[in-house]
């Protein structure tokens, strides 16, 4: 048996045919027909999360790691508004979410009846397209309309620049009526789309190749990106040309010994004269938003002749204020074509000089970290050095991602952070969602403020036993003690880093987590092996560090290098 609502049955079947295999649902009455239709579809795995805000971030984590579309289902009223932070993050991270909200019939909207707010296009700024399905759906014409809309939504979600779509489904009472699930109900028409080739023409590639000529100094910078061995291979080949240097952030997930993965350490170790001498002629960016404030300030402040951005974007992204060329195609395809066209390495030593500076920066980094007292920096050095092999690393926004930028993470298969819009909310829920689809250990490193923003994630029934959560307990808001905009304010302690009661041990016990804690390098070393070992339950590690000293140590890290 399934629901008698044709719109729900048709919608679920079309989404299934387009590859949806996961649905994250929140309980409600108006969305009952959608829930019933999904439960009658054996190909779609379901996860129930009561809080819609958490649910959306769980779906984000699932979709980002699986690279597959994930369906979000909520009831009518303000429920869909709680999706906004995660949907915005997904939009800027190119993550395919299919938001499906149940709604009241159109004639009741704005009529002071229960849960009758304007849901259609409520997320319009952060989805590729919004759709509204009518109620009822009793004629052949309306069934055809639902079929067409569902197909169009999935084609929009998955073609070109992948991003969320929103399907608002009006449902009239009665909501609980059932009907027999006949075989012909699962034979909906599916529309497919053949996308054109992603190769550039010979003339276009010849024109762009001039920007990479041996006489030009070329700097390639990768922001957040999914793991791509093909892209890594092409960039590794380019790094051998002599005139090309490749910088990759931790969450770019691109690996090669020829890449400079410690961007902040490298740039902060260089003098002004050295930075000026290394200013590139051509900057090439790929992937998403860049974390490093050093590289952004460096390139905004120097006269770069050309900036090429490679990637599928809806907008013109000009982060360095130097953009001259947009290349709207997948980076792996572009760089593979560029390498294929290239004829031998030049005689330039530009790439080698950048690597020399990077090696010098690494030596300074090792010396400073080695002599640093117990602090956030010292704790993160230990954590990043001892991550379990083959783990997936999740990082919260604020302090965690910025510290992670300073250390290699070669043991991790992939590293992720919500850097699409860089929000502090939902980091734990995202990591939990990611852990549910990753076949191995997922390690989340978060701050105590970020963790408190998303406490509901600890109560989720879907938290897998392979989930490991490290909380840097530095008094809340450690980033505020470091950044110039707040660190010197007289209101710092009263309004920004207000001490909060955060009973992590009790929370861990209440929600079925193994609990560990450390307040020194020695105690961290003593508990870490047990923390990462699989025990049949998720685990939480509280790492206590001195608040003010941690901020001073991080400031000293950068100041001693200039």
NUVEX-557698 format. One record per residue (C-alpha): residue number from 1; chain; x, z, y. Coordinates in steps of 0.05 Angstrom, whole numbers, plus 5000, padded with zeros to 4 digits. Example, Ala and Ser with C-alpha at 12.3 -4.5 7.8 and 13.67 -1.06 7.14 Angstrom:
<sites>
num / chaine / u / w / v
1 / A / 5246 / 5156 / 4910
2 / A / 5273 / 5143 / 4979
</sites>
This chain:
<sites>
num / chaine / u / w / v
1 / A / 5000 / 5000 / 5000
2 / A / 5021 / 4987 / 5072
3 / A / 4989 / 4989 / 5141
4 / A / 4930 / 4944 / 5158
5 / A / 4963 / 4925 / 5225
6 / A / 4984 / 4852 / 5219
7 / A / 5032 / 4858 / 5279
8 / A / 5072 / 4914 / 5245
9 / A / 5076 / 4879 / 5178
10 / A / 5098 / 4813 / 5209
11 / A / 5148 / 4846 / 5255
12 / A / 5182 / 4886 / 5200
13 / A / 5187 / 4826 / 5154
14 / A / 5218 / 4782 / 5207
15 / A / 5269 / 4836 / 5225
16 / A / 5286 / 4843 / 5152
17 / A / 5296 / 4768 / 5145
18 / A / 5344 / 4769 / 5204
19 / A / 5389 / 4822 / 5172
20 / A / 5360 / 4889 / 5194
21 / A / 5377 / 4938 / 5139
22 / A / 5374 / 5005 / 5176
23 / A / 5318 / 5036 / 5216
24 / A / 5323 / 5101 / 5256
25 / A / 5253 / 5130 / 5267
26 / A / 5225 / 5189 / 5306
27 / A / 5158 / 5219 / 5284
28 / A / 5095 / 5205 / 5324
29 / A / 5022 / 5185 / 5315
30 / A / 5019 / 5119 / 5353
31 / A / 5079 / 5091 / 5315
32 / A / 5049 / 5111 / 5247
33 / A / 5032 / 5038 / 5228
34 / A / 5104 / 5018 / 5243
35 / A / 5131 / 5075 / 5201
36 / A / 5085 / 5057 / 5143
37 / A / 5105 / 4983 / 5147
38 / A / 5179 / 5001 / 5145
39 / A / 5170 / 5050 / 5088
40 / A / 5137 / 4994 / 5048
41 / A / 5198 / 4950 / 5056
42 / A / 5250 / 4969 / 5004
43 / A / 5306 / 4930 / 5038
44 / A / 5308 / 4975 / 5099
45 / A / 5341 / 5043 / 5095
46 / A / 5308 / 5096 / 5139
47 / A / 5336 / 5155 / 5178
48 / A / 5288 / 5204 / 5212
49 / A / 5312 / 5237 / 5276
50 / A / 5262 / 5279 / 5315
51 / A / 5296 / 5275 / 5383
52 / A / 5292 / 5204 / 5409
53 / A / 5354 / 5211 / 5452
54 / A / 5395 / 5232 / 5391
55 / A / 5360 / 5179 / 5349
56 / A / 5383 / 5123 / 5396
57 / A / 5455 / 5146 / 5394
58 / A / 5453 / 5152 / 5318
59 / A / 5429 / 5080 / 5315
60 / A / 5484 / 5060 / 5363
61 / A / 5536 / 5091 / 5317
62 / A / 5507 / 5057 / 5256
63 / A / 5505 / 4988 / 5290
64 / A / 5573 / 4993 / 5322
65 / A / 5610 / 5009 / 5257
66 / A / 5568 / 4964 / 5211
67 / A / 5566 / 4906 / 5261
68 / A / 5494 / 4896 / 5238
69 / A / 5428 / 4902 / 5277
70 / A / 5394 / 4970 / 5272
71 / A / 5320 / 4981 / 5287
72 / A / 5297 / 5040 / 5331
73 / A / 5225 / 5061 / 5326
74 / A / 5188 / 5111 / 5371
75 / A / 5118 / 5130 / 5390
76 / A / 5083 / 5119 / 5456
77 / A / 5094 / 5154 / 5523
78 / A / 5161 / 5181 / 5548
79 / A / 5193 / 5173 / 5479
80 / A / 5221 / 5104 / 5495
81 / A / 5251 / 5129 / 5561
82 / A / 5295 / 5176 / 5521
83 / A / 5328 / 5114 / 5490
84 / A / 5356 / 5091 / 5558
85 / A / 5426 / 5123 / 5556
86 / A / 5443 / 5096 / 5486
87 / A / 5411 / 5028 / 5499
88 / A / 5452 / 5021 / 5563
89 / A / 5515 / 5039 / 5524
90 / A / 5497 / 4988 / 5471
91 / A / 5485 / 4935 / 5523
92 / A / 5555 / 4942 / 5552
93 / A / 5587 / 4949 / 5484
94 / A / 5552 / 4887 / 5455
95 / A / 5519 / 4927 / 5401
96 / A / 5455 / 4897 / 5369
97 / A / 5399 / 4948 / 5373
98 / A / 5326 / 4928 / 5363
99 / A / 5283 / 4977 / 5401
100 / A / 5211 / 4979 / 5377
101 / A / 5163 / 5024 / 5415
102 / A / 5091 / 5036 / 5397
103 / A / 5043 / 5033 / 5456
104 / A / 4970 / 5043 / 5474
105 / A / 4927 / 4981 / 5485
106 / A / 4940 / 4947 / 5551
107 / A / 4872 / 4963 / 5581
108 / A / 4887 / 5038 / 5579
109 / A / 4954 / 5036 / 5616
110 / A / 4952 / 5074 / 5683
111 / A / 4884 / 5103 / 5666
112 / A / 4904 / 5176 / 5665
113 / A / 4895 / 5179 / 5590
114 / A / 4946 / 5211 / 5544
115 / A / 5014 / 5176 / 5539
116 / A / 4992 / 5114 / 5579
117 / A / 5053 / 5099 / 5621
118 / A / 5083 / 5030 / 5633
119 / A / 5127 / 5019 / 5572
120 / A / 5135 / 4943 / 5575
121 / A / 5202 / 4927 / 5608
122 / A / 5219 / 5001 / 5615
123 / A / 5289 / 4984 / 5590
124 / A / 5293 / 4915 / 5623
125 / A / 5359 / 4927 / 5658
126 / A / 5395 / 4943 / 5593
127 / A / 5366 / 4894 / 5543
128 / A / 5374 / 4819 / 5537
129 / A / 5298 / 4811 / 5536
130 / A / 5234 / 4851 / 5533
131 / A / 5173 / 4831 / 5491
132 / A / 5101 / 4856 / 5490
133 / A / 5058 / 4848 / 5427
134 / A / 4983 / 4853 / 5437
135 / A / 4931 / 4894 / 5400
136 / A / 4893 / 4876 / 5358
137 / A / 4926 / 4817 / 5322
138 / A / 4868 / 4789 / 5283
139 / A / 4870 / 4714 / 5294
140 / A / 4917 / 4660 / 5267
141 / A / 4939 / 4645 / 5338
142 / A / 4960 / 4717 / 5351
143 / A / 4995 / 4722 / 5283
144 / A / 5034 / 4660 / 5302
145 / A / 5051 / 4692 / 5369
146 / A / 5077 / 4756 / 5336
147 / A / 5119 / 4714 / 5287
148 / A / 5148 / 4673 / 5344
149 / A / 5163 / 4734 / 5387
150 / A / 5197 / 4771 / 5330
151 / A / 5240 / 4711 / 5313
152 / A / 5259 / 4701 / 5386
153 / A / 5277 / 4774 / 5394
154 / A / 5325 / 4772 / 5335
155 / A / 5356 / 4706 / 5357
156 / A / 5368 / 4736 / 5426
157 / A / 5396 / 4800 / 5397
158 / A / 5446 / 4766 / 5350
159 / A / 5466 / 4701 / 5385
160 / A / 5519 / 4692 / 5438
161 / A / 5533 / 4760 / 5470
162 / A / 5501 / 4809 / 5422
163 / A / 5460 / 4863 / 5456
164 / A / 5396 / 4903 / 5450
165 / A / 5325 / 4875 / 5455
166 / A / 5260 / 4914 / 5466
167 / A / 5195 / 4899 / 5429
168 / A / 5136 / 4939 / 5455
169 / A / 5078 / 4939 / 5405
170 / A / 5007 / 4955 / 5428
171 / A / 4968 / 4990 / 5373
172 / A / 4894 / 5008 / 5375
173 / A / 4858 / 5061 / 5334
174 / A / 4848 / 5073 / 5278
175 / A / 4922 / 5080 / 5263
176 / A / 4922 / 5105 / 5191
177 / A / 4884 / 5051 / 5155
178 / A / 4919 / 5021 / 5095
179 / A / 4917 / 4953 / 5061
180 / A / 4946 / 4925 / 4997
181 / A / 5016 / 4898 / 5004
182 / A / 5005 / 4828 / 4977
183 / A / 5066 / 4784 / 4960
184 / A / 5045 / 4731 / 5011
185 / A / 5052 / 4784 / 5066
186 / A / 5128 / 4779 / 5056
187 / A / 5132 / 4704 / 5066
188 / A / 5135 / 4699 / 5141
189 / A / 5166 / 4638 / 5174
190 / A / 5238 / 4650 / 5196
191 / A / 5268 / 4612 / 5254
192 / A / 5343 / 4602 / 5253
193 / A / 5390 / 4577 / 5306
194 / A / 5451 / 4534 / 5298
195 / A / 5501 / 4554 / 5351
196 / A / 5548 / 4501 / 5378
197 / A / 5622 / 4501 / 5362
198 / A / 5665 / 4551 / 5399
199 / A / 5725 / 4506 / 5406
200 / A / 5748 / 4484 / 5474
201 / A / 5759 / 4410 / 5486
202 / A / 5830 / 4384 / 5487
203 / A / 5827 / 4375 / 5562
204 / A / 5801 / 4446 / 5574
205 / A / 5854 / 4476 / 5529
206 / A / 5909 / 4435 / 5562
207 / A / 5887 / 4461 / 5630
208 / A / 5886 / 4533 / 5607
209 / A / 5952 / 4526 / 5570
210 / A / 5985 / 4516 / 5637
211 / A / 5970 / 4588 / 5654
212 / A / 6011 / 4609 / 5594
213 / A / 6070 / 4562 / 5607
214 / A / 6140 / 4590 / 5590
215 / A / 6156 / 4594 / 5664
216 / A / 6099 / 4643 / 5677
217 / A / 6099 / 4718 / 5664
218 / A / 6037 / 4733 / 5623
219 / A / 6006 / 4801 / 5611
220 / A / 5949 / 4807 / 5560
221 / A / 5907 / 4871 / 5563
222 / A / 5856 / 4889 / 5509
223 / A / 5799 / 4939 / 5523
224 / A / 5752 / 4965 / 5470
225 / A / 5741 / 4917 / 5412
226 / A / 5720 / 4917 / 5339
227 / A / 5777 / 4912 / 5289
228 / A / 5798 / 4839 / 5281
229 / A / 5858 / 4821 / 5237
230 / A / 5851 / 4748 / 5261
231 / A / 5856 / 4767 / 5334
232 / A / 5914 / 4815 / 5320
233 / A / 5951 / 4759 / 5285
234 / A / 5942 / 4710 / 5343
235 / A / 5963 / 4762 / 5396
236 / A / 6022 / 4781 / 5353
237 / A / 6045 / 4708 / 5353
238 / A / 6037 / 4705 / 5429
239 / A / 6078 / 4769 / 5437
240 / A / 6135 / 4730 / 5405
241 / A / 6135 / 4675 / 5458
242 / A / 6182 / 4713 / 5504
243 / A / 6141 / 4706 / 5567
244 / A / 6081 / 4746 / 5541
245 / A / 6069 / 4821 / 5536
246 / A / 6008 / 4849 / 5501
247 / A / 5979 / 4917 / 5520
248 / A / 5925 / 4947 / 5476
249 / A / 5884 / 5010 / 5486
250 / A / 5871 / 5059 / 5430
251 / A / 5800 / 5035 / 5421
252 / A / 5819 / 4961 / 5422
253 / A / 5833 / 4968 / 5347
254 / A / 5888 / 4916 / 5351
255 / A / 5953 / 4932 / 5315
256 / A / 6024 / 4903 / 5316
257 / A / 6093 / 4932 / 5328
258 / A / 6098 / 4881 / 5385
259 / A / 6039 / 4911 / 5422
260 / A / 6046 / 4964 / 5476
261 / A / 5993 / 5015 / 5455
262 / A / 6014 / 5071 / 5502
263 / A / 5996 / 5038 / 5568
264 / A / 5993 / 5102 / 5611
265 / A / 6058 / 5129 / 5584
266 / A / 6093 / 5063 / 5598
267 / A / 6067 / 5051 / 5669
268 / A / 6074 / 5123 / 5692
269 / A / 6148 / 5123 / 5671
270 / A / 6165 / 5064 / 5716
271 / A / 6189 / 5065 / 5788
272 / A / 6153 / 5027 / 5842
273 / A / 6209 / 4975 / 5843
274 / A / 6204 / 4965 / 5768
275 / A / 6129 / 4957 / 5772
276 / A / 6135 / 4905 / 5827
277 / A / 6188 / 4866 / 5788
278 / A / 6142 / 4864 / 5726
279 / A / 6080 / 4840 / 5762
280 / A / 6051 / 4783 / 5720
281 / A / 6033 / 4713 / 5743
282 / A / 5976 / 4710 / 5693
283 / A / 5934 / 4769 / 5670
284 / A / 5888 / 4758 / 5610
285 / A / 5835 / 4809 / 5592
286 / A / 5792 / 4814 / 5530
287 / A / 5745 / 4866 / 5501
288 / A / 5705 / 4917 / 5540
289 / A / 5718 / 4965 / 5597
290 / A / 5790 / 4991 / 5604
291 / A / 5802 / 5066 / 5602
292 / A / 5871 / 5067 / 5635
293 / A / 5867 / 5083 / 5709
294 / A / 5941 / 5067 / 5715
295 / A / 5935 / 4994 / 5694
296 / A / 5874 / 4984 / 5738
297 / A / 5908 / 5012 / 5799
298 / A / 5971 / 4972 / 5784
299 / A / 5937 / 4904 / 5779
300 / A / 5890 / 4916 / 5837
301 / A / 5949 / 4933 / 5881
302 / A / 5992 / 4873 / 5865
303 / A / 5985 / 4799 / 5880
304 / A / 5969 / 4771 / 5811
305 / A / 5962 / 4695 / 5816
306 / A / 5912 / 4685 / 5759
307 / A / 5865 / 4730 / 5720
308 / A / 5832 / 4700 / 5658
309 / A / 5776 / 4739 / 5624
310 / A / 5760 / 4718 / 5552
311 / A / 5695 / 4740 / 5520
312 / A / 5620 / 4731 / 5517
313 / A / 5592 / 4766 / 5578
314 / A / 5528 / 4760 / 5617
315 / A / 5562 / 4775 / 5683
316 / A / 5626 / 4756 / 5720
317 / A / 5672 / 4815 / 5705
318 / A / 5725 / 4822 / 5760
319 / A / 5751 / 4893 / 5748
320 / A / 5820 / 4878 / 5778
321 / A / 5792 / 4838 / 5837
322 / A / 5836 / 4780 / 5817
323 / A / 5792 / 4739 / 5771
324 / A / 5802 / 4663 / 5772
325 / A / 5777 / 4638 / 5704
326 / A / 5721 / 4659 / 5656
327 / A / 5726 / 4635 / 5584
328 / A / 5658 / 4650 / 5551
329 / A / 5678 / 4649 / 5478
330 / A / 5699 / 4699 / 5424
331 / A / 5771 / 4722 / 5437
332 / A / 5792 / 4710 / 5365
333 / A / 5772 / 4636 / 5371
334 / A / 5805 / 4626 / 5439
335 / A / 5872 / 4657 / 5422
336 / A / 5875 / 4623 / 5354
337 / A / 5866 / 4556 / 5390
338 / A / 5918 / 4574 / 5442
339 / A / 5969 / 4593 / 5389
340 / A / 5956 / 4530 / 5350
341 / A / 5969 / 4488 / 5412
342 / A / 6033 / 4526 / 5431
343 / A / 6098 / 4492 / 5416
344 / A / 6155 / 4541 / 5406
345 / A / 6177 / 4603 / 5445
346 / A / 6208 / 4599 / 5513
347 / A / 6271 / 4633 / 5538
348 / A / 6237 / 4685 / 5582
349 / A / 6253 / 4759 / 5569
350 / A / 6189 / 4784 / 5603
351 / A / 6158 / 4811 / 5539
352 / A / 6223 / 4844 / 5518
353 / A / 6231 / 4878 / 5585
354 / A / 6160 / 4907 / 5580
355 / A / 6177 / 4933 / 5510
356 / A / 6241 / 4965 / 5537
357 / A / 6200 / 5003 / 5588
358 / A / 6150 / 5023 / 5534
359 / A / 6206 / 5050 / 5490
360 / A / 6235 / 5089 / 5548
361 / A / 6165 / 5116 / 5562
362 / A / 6158 / 5138 / 5489
363 / A / 6224 / 5175 / 5492
364 / A / 6201 / 5212 / 5555
365 / A / 6134 / 5225 / 5523
366 / A / 6167 / 5256 / 5461
367 / A / 6213 / 5300 / 5502
368 / A / 6157 / 5326 / 5546
369 / A / 6106 / 5338 / 5490
370 / A / 6160 / 5371 / 5447
371 / A / 6176 / 5423 / 5501
372 / A / 6104 / 5433 / 5526
373 / A / 6070 / 5500 / 5515
374 / A / 6005 / 5508 / 5475
375 / A / 5953 / 5467 / 5512
376 / A / 5905 / 5409 / 5504
377 / A / 5963 / 5361 / 5504
378 / A / 5999 / 5400 / 5448
379 / A / 5935 / 5405 / 5407
380 / A / 5919 / 5331 / 5414
381 / A / 5991 / 5313 / 5395
382 / A / 5982 / 5351 / 5329
383 / A / 5913 / 5323 / 5315
384 / A / 5931 / 5251 / 5328
385 / A / 5994 / 5258 / 5286
386 / A / 5957 / 5289 / 5227
387 / A / 5893 / 5247 / 5223
388 / A / 5876 / 5232 / 5150
389 / A / 5896 / 5163 / 5126
390 / A / 5839 / 5114 / 5127
391 / A / 5794 / 5155 / 5172
392 / A / 5749 / 5128 / 5227
393 / A / 5764 / 5162 / 5293
394 / A / 5708 / 5176 / 5343
395 / A / 5724 / 5202 / 5413
396 / A / 5679 / 5233 / 5465
397 / A / 5683 / 5215 / 5538
398 / A / 5722 / 5257 / 5588
399 / A / 5784 / 5292 / 5563
400 / A / 5785 / 5269 / 5491
401 / A / 5791 / 5194 / 5502
402 / A / 5843 / 5202 / 5557
403 / A / 5888 / 5246 / 5514
404 / A / 5879 / 5198 / 5455
405 / A / 5906 / 5142 / 5499
406 / A / 5973 / 5177 / 5499
407 / A / 5984 / 5179 / 5424
408 / A / 5987 / 5129 / 5367
409 / A / 5930 / 5131 / 5317
410 / A / 5957 / 5087 / 5262
411 / A / 5925 / 5128 / 5206
412 / A / 5855 / 5111 / 5232
413 / A / 5823 / 5047 / 5206
414 / A / 5785 / 5042 / 5272
415 / A / 5776 / 5082 / 5336
416 / A / 5712 / 5083 / 5377
417 / A / 5685 / 5114 / 5440
418 / A / 5623 / 5104 / 5483
419 / A / 5661 / 5067 / 5538
420 / A / 5606 / 5017 / 5553
421 / A / 5580 / 5062 / 5608
422 / A / 5626 / 5122 / 5592
423 / A / 5570 / 5173 / 5589
424 / A / 5583 / 5244 / 5564
425 / A / 5516 / 5248 / 5529
426 / A / 5505 / 5227 / 5457
427 / A / 5577 / 5226 / 5434
428 / A / 5564 / 5271 / 5374
429 / A / 5501 / 5234 / 5353
430 / A / 5538 / 5168 / 5358
431 / A / 5594 / 5195 / 5314
432 / A / 5544 / 5221 / 5263
433 / A / 5509 / 5153 / 5261
434 / A / 5577 / 5119 / 5252
435 / A / 5594 / 5167 / 5196
436 / A / 5531 / 5149 / 5157
437 / A / 5554 / 5077 / 5149
438 / A / 5629 / 5088 / 5142
439 / A / 5655 / 5096 / 5071
440 / A / 5707 / 5149 / 5084
441 / A / 5722 / 5207 / 5130
442 / A / 5698 / 5203 / 5202
443 / A / 5734 / 5249 / 5252
444 / A / 5703 / 5264 / 5319
445 / A / 5747 / 5293 / 5374
446 / A / 5705 / 5321 / 5430
447 / A / 5708 / 5372 / 5487
448 / A / 5665 / 5434 / 5490
449 / A / 5624 / 5406 / 5548
450 / A / 5611 / 5340 / 5512
451 / A / 5593 / 5378 / 5449
452 / A / 5543 / 5422 / 5487
453 / A / 5509 / 5360 / 5516
454 / A / 5491 / 5338 / 5445
455 / A / 5480 / 5402 / 5405
456 / A / 5419 / 5371 / 5372
457 / A / 5464 / 5326 / 5332
458 / A / 5489 / 5385 / 5290
459 / A / 5418 / 5395 / 5264
460 / A / 5409 / 5322 / 5241
461 / A / 5392 / 5316 / 5168
462 / A / 5434 / 5253 / 5162
463 / A / 5501 / 5287 / 5177
464 / A / 5544 / 5266 / 5117
465 / A / 5592 / 5312 / 5081
466 / A / 5649 / 5266 / 5103
467 / A / 5639 / 5284 / 5177
468 / A / 5693 / 5324 / 5212
469 / A / 5685 / 5349 / 5283
470 / A / 5741 / 5377 / 5326
471 / A / 5720 / 5413 / 5390
472 / A / 5773 / 5425 / 5445
473 / A / 5750 / 5492 / 5473
474 / A / 5784 / 5493 / 5541
475 / A / 5730 / 5529 / 5581
476 / A / 5686 / 5468 / 5592
477 / A / 5700 / 5407 / 5635
478 / A / 5776 / 5403 / 5628
479 / A / 5775 / 5334 / 5661
480 / A / 5750 / 5367 / 5725
481 / A / 5813 / 5409 / 5730
482 / A / 5855 / 5346 / 5726
483 / A / 5822 / 5291 / 5767
484 / A / 5836 / 5292 / 5842
485 / A / 5763 / 5288 / 5863
486 / A / 5747 / 5358 / 5836
487 / A / 5812 / 5395 / 5817
488 / A / 5824 / 5421 / 5888
489 / A / 5752 / 5437 / 5907
490 / A / 5737 / 5510 / 5922
491 / A / 5673 / 5502 / 5883
492 / A / 5710 / 5481 / 5819
493 / A / 5699 / 5545 / 5779
494 / A / 5628 / 5557 / 5804
495 / A / 5598 / 5488 / 5795
496 / A / 5642 / 5444 / 5752
497 / A / 5677 / 5486 / 5699
498 / A / 5627 / 5543 / 5694
499 / A / 5643 / 5583 / 5631
500 / A / 5587 / 5575 / 5579
501 / A / 5569 / 5615 / 5518
502 / A / 5584 / 5568 / 5461
503 / A / 5579 / 5604 / 5394
504 / A / 5609 / 5550 / 5351
505 / A / 5619 / 5594 / 5290
506 / A / 5546 / 5615 / 5289
507 / A / 5523 / 5543 / 5300
508 / A / 5567 / 5518 / 5243
509 / A / 5539 / 5571 / 5197
510 / A / 5467 / 5556 / 5218
511 / A / 5473 / 5481 / 5207
512 / A / 5513 / 5483 / 5142
513 / A / 5583 / 5464 / 5168
514 / A / 5648 / 5493 / 5142
515 / A / 5681 / 5527 / 5201
516 / A / 5754 / 5532 / 5222
517 / A / 5787 / 5553 / 5287
518 / A / 5857 / 5555 / 5317
519 / A / 5888 / 5581 / 5381
520 / A / 5961 / 5560 / 5372
521 / A / 6001 / 5505 / 5341
522 / A / 6018 / 5551 / 5282
523 / A / 5946 / 5569 / 5268
524 / A / 5924 / 5496 / 5276
525 / A / 5976 / 5475 / 5225
526 / A / 5951 / 5530 / 5178
527 / A / 5878 / 5507 / 5178
528 / A / 5882 / 5432 / 5188
529 / A / 5894 / 5411 / 5116
530 / A / 5834 / 5451 / 5093
531 / A / 5792 / 5424 / 5150
532 / A / 5803 / 5350 / 5133
533 / A / 5797 / 5361 / 5057
534 / A / 5729 / 5340 / 5029
535 / A / 5688 / 5400 / 5008
536 / A / 5618 / 5373 / 4999
537 / A / 5598 / 5396 / 5069
538 / A / 5614 / 5372 / 5139
539 / A / 5665 / 5413 / 5177
540 / A / 5676 / 5437 / 5248
541 / A / 5743 / 5459 / 5278
542 / A / 5745 / 5497 / 5344
543 / A / 5812 / 5490 / 5378
544 / A / 5820 / 5542 / 5434
545 / A / 5867 / 5523 / 5490
546 / A / 5882 / 5555 / 5558
547 / A / 5841 / 5520 / 5612
548 / A / 5884 / 5522 / 5675
549 / A / 5950 / 5514 / 5637
550 / A / 5924 / 5453 / 5601
551 / A / 5908 / 5419 / 5667
552 / A / 5976 / 5436 / 5695
553 / A / 6011 / 5410 / 5632
554 / A / 5974 / 5344 / 5637
555 / A / 5990 / 5337 / 5711
556 / A / 6063 / 5352 / 5695
557 / A / 6063 / 5298 / 5641
558 / A / 6049 / 5244 / 5692
559 / A / 6087 / 5275 / 5751
560 / A / 6152 / 5284 / 5714
561 / A / 6153 / 5210 / 5698
562 / A / 6151 / 5182 / 5769
</sites>
